[in-house]
Amino acid sequence: MKKRYLSTKIIEFDGRRLKSADYFRSVLIPIDAITVNNDKNYGEEELAEMALSIKCYGVLSPIKVKKKDDEEPPVYELISGVKRLKSSIMAGLCYIPAVIVNHNNDEVAVAKILAGLTEEKHFMEVAETYYCLMMEYGITQEELACKLGKSQSTIANKIRLLKLPPRVKRIIIENNLSERHSRCLLKIHDEQLQLRTLKTICNKKLNVSKTELFIRKILEKNLSATREEQLMAVEAEISGDSYQIMMCEIRAFINDLKKDVDGLRRAGVITKAGQFDKDDCLEFIIRIPKVENGLKKRLEKTL
């Protein structure tokens, strides 16, 4: 049978050769000599799409394997590249380019876990994986960043998301909020206020920029989860709803008026107050009786 290994093909776009850095230290190995321990299921359509690409252009990014000890002929254990391997089989290839790594068992385990962090993984799950790897294998953020080809700050920002309370993380996942939404919530240190803020973000479908603005105003005004009127006023301001802004200001005024009346009464001042919803207006009357409060004679002397 004729050996097929389209993997040696070099593609040129605008005179530039496009290959991964690993390609130039890879070797061709028989596909049937590769064993897969952690098999992942991919859809037929997804594999067929990659198989078509491989038929046209070859395998441009090699898989990674570890050679099993004392095996003749050589047998290799797949570390990363399940999808490329399955698509190559579907494309009818007999050989595939692979980088043979010489890691110890811990390093292989770490490499396999990192290889499983695909784009489909939720960022919270990725953050938990990073943290577990660091705890279990003693990897630093810098080492993890090097293995993933990312900056140390990217790893640190991801892991910081785990500081969010469990209820907050669950709501973020259930409502499919973005990683940037989640990072905004880290600026709030009270869980109840985080939950109240999340309610607004989800109900109002706030994008990231409006979320950042909403949280910034909450922090500037030093609001808490119990200050519902003020929170609603900030919501209205962010959403640009002029009617809601007006209603929030009126409610805030009424609440302040009631607090002032209560303050007078706590100070021992006899106070009569009434609120009337008339056809053409809202009317508020506050009466402080002179005689009952012993003010008549004193006021007359003053005047």
N, C-alpha and C positions, 0 to 999 in steps of 0.2 A: 504494500500500500504506500502511496506517495505521502510523505510527511507534509503536513500543512502547518505553517507557523507564520501567519500574516504579521506577527509581532515585530518583525525586523523592518517593516516598512517605515520610512521617514516621510512626514507630511510637510509640505511647504505652503505657507500662506504669505503672499507679498514678499517672497524671497527669504522668509524666516523659517527655520526649522523649529517645530514645536514638539518637545519631548520633556518629560519630567527629569529632574536631576538624578533620580534613582535609575533611570533607564540605562545610563551609561555604565553602571556597575551591576547590571542584571545579567543573568544567564538564562538560556532556554532549557526548561526541564519538561519532561513528559507529564501531561495532565493526569494520566492514570497512576502516576507515582505520588500524587498529592492526597493526603487524608484531611478530612474536615471534621473537627470535633464539635465546634459550636455552629451548627448549620442554621442559617436564617432564611426564612421563607420570603421569596420575592414573587410578585405577580408575573404571570406569563408575558403580559404586554410590556411590562417594565424590562424584563430580560430580553425580549425580542427586539426592543428598541436599541438596547446596548449591543446586542448581537449583530444587528445591521450595521451599526457604527464600526464594530470590530472588523466585519467583512470588508468595509470600505477603507478603513484607516489603520487597522491593526490595534493591538493593545498598547496604548501610548504610556500608560502608567503601570509598572510592574507590580505584581502581588508580592507579598512578603511571606517567606516560609522559613522553617527551621528544620535542618537535616536531623533525622532520627539517628541515634547512635547504633553503630554495628549492624547496619542494614545493607545487604547486598542483594540485588541492585539497590541503589539509594532510594529511600522513602522520605518524603517531606511532610511536615505538619504545617498546615496553613495557619498563619498568624493574622493576616488581613488581606481582604480582596475577594470575599465570597461572591459578590455580585459579578466581578470581572471574570472569575473562574467559571461560574455557571453560564454566563453569557458566551464565553469562549467555547465551552462545550456545545452550546446551542448553535454557535457559528461553525461548528465542525472542526475546530482546531485540535491538533494532537499535542502541540507544545505551546508553552506560554512563558513570557519573560517573568523572571522572579528574582528578587533580591534574597539571598540566603543570609540570614542573620545568625550570629553566634551569641545568643543571650543565655543567661541562666534561667531557671524556671520562673523566678519572680519577675524578671524582666519580660519574659514571654507572656506571663499572665497579664502584666500591665499593658503590654503592646496589644494584646487581644481585646482587653477592655476598652482601650482608647480607640481601637479600630471599630468598635461597635457604636461609637458616638457619632451617629449619622445625623444629617440635617433634620430627619424626622423626629429626633429625640427632643422632648420639651426641655427648655433651658433650665428649669428647676431640677429635672432629672440629671442633666449634664453637671450642674453644680454639685449635686449630691455625689455623683460619681467621682468628680475631682476631689472632694473632701474625703471620701472613703479611701481613695488611692493614697492620698497623703497620710492618712491615719494608719492604714494597714501596711503600707510598704515604706513609710518614712520618706516619701518624696517631698521635696520642697516645692514651693510655687515656681521658683526659677527653673528647677529641673523639669517640672511638668510643662511649663511654657516652652522650654527647649524641645521637648519631645513632640509637642503639638504644633510647633512653628508659630506660636502666638507670643504676645508680649506678656510680661509678668503682671502688668496692671489689668489686662483682660482676664486672666485667671483670678486675680484678687477680687475684681468687681463681680465675677460670676459667683464666687464662694460667699461674698457678702450677702447675697440674696437669701442665704440660709438663715440669716438673723431674723427674717420675717417670721411672725408667729404662725403656727400650723393653720389656723382658721384663715388667715390672710392669704397664705400660699394656696390653700384649697380654692378660695374664691378666684384668685388670679388664674389658676389652671382651668376652672370650670367656665370662666368667662373669656378664655382665650386672650387675655391681656398680654401685651408685649413685655420683653425684658426691660425696656426703658420705662414703661409704666411702673414696673416693680421697683426699679432703682429709685424712682421718685418717692415712693412710699417709705423708703429707708430714712428719709429726712424727718419723718414723723416718728417720735419715740413712744407714743402712747398707743396701745393696741386698739382701744375703743375708738380713738380718733382715726386710726388707720382704717378700721372697719366702716366708720361713718363716711370717710373720704372715698373708700371703694364703692360704697353704695351710690354715691353721686357719679363717679367715673363710669360705672356700669349702666346706670339708669339714663344718664345724659349722653352716653357713648362718647366721652371726651377723648380726643386724640392726645398724643404725648405732649404737644406744646400747651394745650389747654389744661392738661393735668398738671404740668409744671407750674403754670400760672396760678391755678387753683390752690395748690399746696403752698406756693410762695405767699399768697395772700393770707392763708390760714395761719402760717407761721408769723407773718408780719403783725397780724392782729392778735396773736397769742390766743387763738380760740381753742376751746375744748369741745369734746363730743356732746356735752350737755348744753352748749350755747346754740340751740337749734335755729333761733331767729337770725343770728349773725351768720351762721353757716349757710342758711337759705339765701341771705342777702349776697353773700360771696358767689354762690351758685348762679344767682340771677345775673350778677355782674359779668361772670365768665361767659354765660350763655348769650348775653346781649339782649335779654328779654326785658324791654322797658316797663311793661305792665307788671311783671313779677318784681322788678326792682322797686317800683312804686309801692306795691303791696307789702313788700318786706320792710320798707322804710316806715310805712304807716303802722305795721304791727310792732316794729321796734319802738316807735314813739309811744304807742299805747302801753306797751310793757314798761317803758321807762316811767310813764306817768303813774301807773299803778304802783311801781316800786317807790316813787316819791311819796305818794299818799300813805303807803304802808310805813314808810320811814317817819312821817309826821305822827302817825298813830302810835308807833313804838315809842316816840319821844313824849307821849302823853297829850298830844294835841288832838282835841276833838275835831274830827274832819268828816265832812259829808261829801261824797263824790258820786257822780252819775254819768253814765254814757248813754246817749240816745241816737238811734239810727233813724233819722228823719228822711223824708222824701228827697230833699235836695242837699242834705249834708249829714255828716257825723258830728254830733255835738257832745262836748265834754264840759261838765260843770263841777267845780270844786268849791265847797263852802267851808270856811273856818269861822264858826260862830264867835262873836266877840264876847258876849255875856258869859256863855258856858265856859270859855277858856280864860275868863277874867281879864280880857284885853280892853274892854270898852273904856274904863277910867284911865288906864295907863296910856292908851292911844290918844285920849282927849288931852291929857297932860302934855304928851309929847307934841301934839299939834298946837 
